[in-house]
Amino acid sequence: MKKLIFLLLFSLTFSLSAQSIRVYNLNVAPEDAASVGNLFKEYHENGKRKSGSVILQRVRFQNHVTHRVLLTGDPNNWGSAIERPESDWRAYLRGTRAFRKPSTGSYTARSAYWKNGDREKYHIGQQWLIRVEDPKKYAAAWIKFAKAIEPMIGDRMMGLGSISMGDLDGATHYTVFYGESMNDLEITLNKIRNSKAYEEFSKTRGENEIIKSFAVEDLLSYN
């Protein structure tokens, strides 16, 4: 089903070890944001992906990044499920190129864990890019922590993944947490940081460094 904010239809919380993620950052002037959104909608609402989704997000608190296109899916079942003329894709790129300024920080990743929820309600997220010394140790501690706080966060989403490609100042992993608003994010994250689960996670995750954090907001999404 096509809708402006597509609710991902997964019934269980689960690990998506095979899920690929590709993030393309955009730098768009405020007066051109609506035009970029309209072009995204015109192109993607007429398509269908073999797996996963394509999402246009607003980005805050990153230099030279105002929006990003987030693609997710099974790498063994990637791409469009509908054959479309190459001219459609070229026209879409040509149209958006007129509104895009230089940007940085695009990357590819693999999801290690994703707790699904009500994405239509909880559509504003905070993402962290992190340098991790021991990936296995960090992932094991993080997944245990994520499962422990599920009763606290309800239908909010959270995820962990490893960076595959991209110049991200040494970041090796990302984490992300979604809420209903910026205020909801702040309140919920404060509760989490005061929990026993977070205290244990802090002791067992190993050496790590937060490279940067920023906010994202779902604007348009199609599967």
C-alpha positions as CSV (number, residue, x, y, z in Angstrom):
1,M,0.0,0.0,0.0
2,K,1.3,3.4,-0.9
3,K,0.9,6.2,1.6
4,L,2.8,9.4,2.6
5,I,4.2,7.8,5.7
6,F,4.3,4.0,5.2
7,L,3.9,1.9,8.3
8,L,6.3,-1.0,8.0
9,L,4.3,-4.1,8.4
10,F,6.3,-6.5,10.6
11,S,4.5,-8.1,13.5
12,L,7.5,-9.2,15.6
13,T,10.7,-7.6,16.9
14,F,13.6,-9.3,15.3
15,S,17.2,-9.1,14.2
16,L,17.7,-8.1,10.5
17,S,21.3,-9.4,10.0
18,A,20.8,-9.6,6.2
19,Q,19.2,-6.1,5.8
20,S,21.2,-3.7,3.8
21,I,21.0,0.1,4.3
22,R,22.1,2.8,1.9
23,V,22.0,6.5,3.0
24,Y,22.3,9.3,0.5
25,N,22.6,12.7,2.1
26,L,21.2,15.8,0.5
27,N,21.8,19.5,1.0
28,V,18.7,21.5,-0.1
29,A,17.8,25.1,0.3
30,P,14.6,25.7,2.4
31,E,12.8,27.2,-0.6
32,D,13.6,24.1,-2.6
33,A,12.6,21.4,-0.1
34,A,9.0,21.1,-1.3
35,S,10.2,20.6,-4.9
36,V,12.6,17.8,-3.9
37,G,9.7,16.2,-1.9
38,N,7.4,16.4,-4.9
39,L,10.0,14.8,-7.2
40,F,10.6,12.0,-4.7
41,K,6.9,11.3,-4.5
42,E,6.3,11.5,-8.2
43,Y,9.0,8.9,-8.9
44,H,8.6,6.5,-6.0
45,E,4.9,6.4,-5.6
46,N,4.6,4.7,-9.0
47,G,7.2,2.0,-8.1
48,K,7.4,-1.0,-5.9
49,R,10.5,-2.4,-4.2
50,K,11.3,-6.1,-4.1
51,S,12.1,-5.7,-0.4
52,G,12.4,-3.0,2.2
53,S,11.5,0.6,1.6
54,V,12.7,4.0,0.4
55,I,12.3,6.9,2.8
56,L,12.9,10.6,2.4
57,Q,13.9,12.1,5.8
58,R,14.5,15.6,7.1
59,V,17.9,15.9,8.9
60,R,18.7,18.4,11.7
61,F,21.9,19.3,13.5
62,Q,24.3,18.2,10.7
63,N,26.4,20.6,8.7
64,H,25.6,20.7,5.0
65,V,22.9,18.0,5.3
66,T,19.2,18.9,5.3
67,H,17.6,15.7,4.0
68,R,18.6,12.2,3.2
69,V,17.2,9.3,1.2
70,L,17.2,6.0,3.1
71,L,17.0,2.7,1.2
72,T,16.6,-0.6,3.1
73,G,16.2,-4.1,1.9
74,D,17.5,-7.7,1.4
75,P,20.6,-7.5,-0.7
76,N,19.6,-10.8,-2.3
77,N,16.3,-9.3,-3.3
78,W,17.2,-5.6,-4.0
79,G,15.8,-3.0,-6.3
80,S,12.6,-2.3,-8.1
81,A,10.0,-5.1,-8.5
82,I,8.5,-3.2,-11.5
83,E,10.5,-2.7,-14.8
84,R,10.6,1.0,-15.5
85,P,12.2,3.0,-18.4
86,E,15.7,4.2,-17.7
87,S,14.5,7.6,-18.9
88,D,12.3,7.9,-15.8
89,W,15.3,7.5,-13.5
90,R,17.4,9.9,-15.5
91,A,14.6,12.5,-15.4
92,Y,14.3,12.1,-11.6
93,L,18.0,12.6,-11.1
94,R,18.1,15.5,-13.4
95,G,15.2,17.1,-11.6
96,T,16.6,16.7,-8.1
97,R,20.1,17.8,-9.2
98,A,18.8,21.3,-9.9
99,F,18.0,21.7,-6.2
100,R,20.9,19.9,-4.5
101,K,24.1,21.6,-3.2
102,P,27.3,19.7,-2.2
103,S,26.8,17.4,0.8
104,T,28.9,14.9,2.8
105,G,28.4,11.8,5.0
106,S,26.6,9.4,2.8
107,Y,27.2,5.7,3.7
108,T,26.1,2.1,3.4
109,A,25.5,-0.2,6.3
110,R,24.2,-3.6,7.5
111,S,21.5,-3.8,10.1
112,A,22.5,-5.9,13.1
113,Y,19.2,-5.4,15.1
114,W,15.9,-3.6,14.5
115,K,13.0,-3.3,17.0
116,N,10.0,-2.4,14.9
117,G,7.1,-0.4,16.1
118,D,4.6,2.3,15.1
119,R,6.6,4.3,12.6
120,E,3.6,6.5,11.6
121,K,3.4,7.8,15.2
122,Y,7.1,7.6,16.2
123,H,8.6,9.2,13.1
124,I,11.3,11.5,14.6
125,G,14.6,9.9,15.5
126,Q,18.0,10.5,17.0
127,Q,20.9,8.7,15.3
128,W,24.4,8.3,16.7
129,L,27.6,7.4,14.6
130,I,30.0,5.6,16.9
131,R,33.5,4.2,16.7
132,V,33.5,0.8,18.4
133,E,36.7,-1.0,19.5
134,D,35.2,-4.5,19.8
135,P,32.2,-4.9,17.5
136,K,31.1,-8.3,18.8
137,K,31.3,-7.2,22.4
138,Y,29.4,-4.0,21.7
139,A,26.7,-5.7,19.6
140,A,26.1,-8.3,22.2
141,A,25.8,-5.8,25.0
142,W,23.6,-3.4,22.9
143,I,21.1,-6.1,21.8
144,K,20.8,-7.4,25.4
145,F,20.2,-3.8,26.5
146,A,17.6,-3.2,23.7
147,K,15.6,-6.2,24.7
148,A,15.7,-5.3,28.3
149,I,14.2,-1.8,27.7
150,E,11.4,-3.0,25.4
151,P,8.7,-2.6,28.1
152,M,9.9,0.9,28.8
153,I,9.7,2.2,25.2
154,G,6.5,0.6,23.9
155,D,6.0,0.9,20.2
156,R,9.0,3.2,19.6
157,M,11.7,1.8,17.3
158,M,15.4,1.4,17.8
159,G,18.2,-0.1,15.8
160,L,21.9,-1.0,15.5
161,G,24.1,-1.5,12.5
162,S,27.6,-1.7,11.2
163,I,29.0,0.8,8.6
164,S,30.2,-0.8,5.4
165,M,31.3,2.2,3.3
166,G,31.5,6.0,3.8
167,D,33.8,8.6,5.1
168,L,32.4,9.1,8.6
169,D,35.4,10.3,10.6
170,G,36.2,6.8,11.8
171,A,32.7,5.7,12.8
172,T,32.2,1.9,12.6
173,H,28.5,1.6,13.7
174,Y,25.3,3.5,14.0
175,T,22.5,3.4,16.6
176,V,19.1,5.0,16.2
177,F,16.1,5.6,18.4
178,Y,12.7,7.0,17.3
179,G,10.1,8.9,19.3
180,E,6.9,11.0,18.7
181,S,8.6,14.4,18.9
182,M,11.9,16.0,19.9
183,N,10.5,16.4,23.5
184,D,9.4,12.7,23.6
185,L,12.9,11.7,22.5
186,E,14.5,13.7,25.3
187,I,12.2,12.5,28.0
188,T,12.3,8.8,27.0
189,L,16.1,8.8,26.5
190,N,16.6,10.3,29.9
191,K,14.5,7.5,31.4
192,I,16.5,4.9,29.6
193,R,19.8,6.4,30.8
194,N,18.6,6.2,34.4
195,S,17.7,2.5,34.0
196,K,19.6,-0.5,35.3
197,A,19.7,-1.9,31.8
198,Y,21.6,1.2,30.6
199,E,23.9,1.0,33.6
200,E,24.8,-2.6,32.7
201,F,25.2,-1.7,29.0
202,S,27.6,1.0,29.9
203,K,29.8,-1.5,31.8
204,T,29.7,-4.3,29.2
205,R,29.9,-2.5,25.8
206,G,33.6,-1.9,25.7
207,E,35.5,1.1,24.5
208,N,33.6,3.3,22.2
209,E,33.4,6.9,21.0
210,I,30.4,8.9,19.7
211,I,31.6,10.7,16.6
212,K,28.3,12.6,16.1
213,S,24.6,12.6,16.6
214,F,21.8,14.2,14.8
215,A,18.0,14.2,14.3
216,V,16.0,12.6,11.5
217,E,12.3,12.8,10.6
218,D,10.4,10.6,8.2
219,L,8.7,12.7,5.5
220,L,7.7,10.3,2.7
221,S,8.0,6.5,2.6
222,Y,7.2,3.8,0.0
223,N,7.8,0.1,-0.1
